[in-house]
Amino acid sequence: MAGGFWQEENSKAGKGFRIEEKGENLSEYDGVFVRKTETLNKNKQFRRVYYRGKSIVLPVLVIYLLRNGLNRNRLGITTSKKIGKAVTRNRAKRVIKAAFSEVADVLPVGFDFVLVARGRTAKEKSTYIKQVMQRGIKVLMKG
């Protein structure tokens, strides 16, 4: 009984309700509609962005960008062991994710983003990462 309840609740509350409206991928969270960004999680998806996409190297992160032909953005974050131990890598991922969530509202839909953490990423605040990310994505969109 408990297993069935968990699966039902997890499928509804864990991922959010997905509603397609006017070509945008929106998610309902407590009555408020929020644009949904999916994650890249397969090696094949990452490789496709690395090889076919555009990139820009910044002091705190590397941004790869590729049009995906979908009506939503997808995000992948990578951190290597060069960054540091697990705690440092997880902090870098958290900071990047926080910065991207603030930038995601103004981004055009239909792109795959791969953000690669660098050595300085874990030491910086998400507001600084956000500013750098906005400038980098703006440069990639133009070129």
N, C-alpha and C positions, 0 to 999 in steps of 0.2 A: 504494500500500500504506500509506504513512504517513498519507494523508488519511483512509482508512477507520479506521485505528487511533485517530487523534485524535478522530474523531466518536464512536466507540464509547466511549472513555474519558470524553470530555466529557459525553456523555449520562448516564453512570452516576455519575461522581465529581463533575462540576461542579455539578449541581443537587441531588444527594442522592437517596436512595431515598424515594419517597413511599408511605406506608402509611396506610391508613384503618383506625382501630381505635377502636371505641366512640364514633364520632361526632366524633373529634378528628383533625385533620390533623397527623400526626407525620412526622418525618424521621429516618432512621437515619444517624448519623455515628459511625463507629468503634464500633459495637455499642451506642451510647447513643441512645435515642429522644428527640428534641427537637421541641417544637412549632414548626411552620413558619409563618412570616409571609410572605405574598406581597407583591409591590410593585404599587402603582398606577403604570401607565406610559403610559396613554392620556389625552389631553386631556379626552375625554368623561368618563372616570372622575373626574378631578379636579374638573371643573365640576359634576358631580352632587353631590359631597360639599360643594363650596362653596355651592351654591344650596339644597340640601335639608337639609344637616346643621346641627348646633348648633356654635357656636364660642365660644371664650374667648380673650381677648387677655391675655397675660402679659408681664412685662418682657423675657423672653429668647426667647419664641416665641409663635406663635399656633397653637391646636389646633382643628382641625375634626374632627367625629365624626359618623358616620352608620352606622346599622345596614345590613348588606349582605345578610342572609338566607343567608349561606354558613356552612360549619362551620369557617371560618378567618378570621383577621384579615388585612387588607391595609393596607400603609403607603405613603404618598407623602410625600416631603420636597421642599420648594421653597426656593430661595434666589434672591433677585433681585440685580441688579447694584448696588443700593443698599448691600448688605452690604459690598461691596468687590471686589477683583480675584479671579481664579480661585482662588488659593491660600487666601484667606480664606473664600470660599464653600465650597470643598471641606472646609476644617476645620470649618466650621459644620455641614455635612452629616454629617461623621464623628462629631462630638460628639453630634448628635441621634440618629444611628443607634445609637451605643454606649449612650446613656441609654435609648432605647426597647427595646433588646435586654434590658436588665436589668429593665425594667418589664413586658415582654411576657408573662412567665410567670404573672403574677397577674391579667392582664386577662381579662375574659370574651370568649368567642369569638363572631365574627359581626359585626365592626365594620370600617369603613373609617376610617383615620386619615390626615389630611393635616396635617403639621407644617410651619409656615412659619417660617424663621429670621428673626431680627431683628438689629439692629446689635450688640447685646451678646452674641449667641449664640457667636460665634467666640472671644470673650475669656473665656468661662466654662469651668469644668471640667464633665465629663459627670456627676459626682456631684451638682452643684448643679442642672444641667438635669434630672436624674432626679427630684429632690425636687419641683421646680416642676411637672414633667410629671405626676407622681403626683397632686399636689393639683388640678391643672387637670382631669385626666381624671375624678377623683372628683367634682368639681363638675358636670361635664357629664353623668355617668352619673345623678346624682341628679335633675337638672332636666330 
